[in-house]
Amino acid sequence: MQSGRRSFLRGLASVAGVATAQGAQARHVDETPQKEAARAASPARPIPPGQLGPDVIPVVTPDVPDMPWRLEDGVKVFDVRVEHVRTEFLPGRIVDAWGINGSVPGPTVQVNEGDHVRFVVENRLPEPFSMHWHGLEVPNNMDGMPGISQDPIPVGGTFVYEFTVHQNGTFFYHSHMAMQEMMGLIGLFIIHPRGAYAPRVDRDFGIVMQEWAILPNNTIPNSLAMEFNWLTFNGKAGPAMTPMLCKLGERVRIRLVNLGMDHHPIHLHGHQFYVTGTEGGRIRTTAVEPANTVLVGVAQARDVEFVANNPGDWHFHCHLPHHMMNQMASMVGPLMMSHANAPRPGSMTAGMGIIEGRALGDAASPALGRTINLGAEPERAVSNMPLTRNPQVTFMQPGRTTPPNEGMVPGYPQDMFMVMDDMVAKPETYGMRRGWSGGTMGMMTVVRVLEPEVFDRIQELKAEQAREEAAR
Ligand SMILES: [Cu+2]
């Protein structure tokens, strides 16, 4: 048995060596985690600062920056400002959230297993705060639990967290004040292994999932809400999140983190993946199962890996229907008022709940609908309707404002289709089918499995754009 197992592992090791030497072409196409060797050997020697272990690649967090660090006496030091951040879920959809160093979610921390790290956390919020390192095995007084392991960081105060990371995998950091979490205070904390997991990947992406309840014409999330009308990947609602790009045949890892009120079943089209990691680290090779949907529960992380062997643009999204739309609200604006098939306030002002001089007055509460905000208990039936007339809308026939069978189909209306390709165009959307953005809302984005020429063309466009921005 022993020698058999040794030769099995040796065989895989030599296959892996040849594959690496051959370069990118068709390298991993028929590999599955079942065939992989035991995890790459973990040499105890430290990885030089600024480098990653053999075959390890940095994680790309679309639309979210990495957190910069500097080296002080062998310690990686991060400056962390916890503050109000004005951000944009979609072009024009401004949100006043709380974030870190100007970003919601916070910037992605990337370190190596074995690193000694220091986080100098400055509380710029108008209330106490403390930072928790979710899943990290740190000394008790570094755990960021207000009261039980430290005093909260006072307004304007600073606290220094310092520890050595001896784990590897997908972790995250977040406020341990519960309501502050719902204002956006979370970020990815990636700890790279000393050597790449086997089989190694060609692309490694990170996604933070968040949900928000924001009243129409408002910019401040309601952290008390139990239902949500804005769902974001990396602080962007579909179709604004930058698509994840790979070349046909590459092996791709996507790391998913959820810290909100709902669980999210995340689904990939056109491929099967393996769930290879949790918030506790790498899953044993023998335990992985094929899937195309992974439930990422609150406070959990899941890593999925797949071979991108099916060319095309593929949806990657939460499959909860209410998480696949934007600005879900019942009665907003004159259009709503004219279509609602139930008693209605009659005007936009009234519809916003401003009947008795305040937005949350009891008299207006039903109009708020769906418990998006306080006081919506006496809810009544209302319809889904488009929020705006968009010139790019392609759902109806040109020249018509109402469908010919309106009123003949029970249940109408249900869905809307708002195309905003031009609003969210960027190099990464080059070559996508016209109208793609109409079906991409809420917690939805796209994995683009590209022919090498298209992939390379997009890199050129990105470089061009970067040069133009630098020249400005
Ligand atoms: Cu969801």
Residues whose N, C-alpha, C, O or C-beta is under 5 A from the ligand:
A	BS01	CU	H263 H264 P265 C318 L320 H323
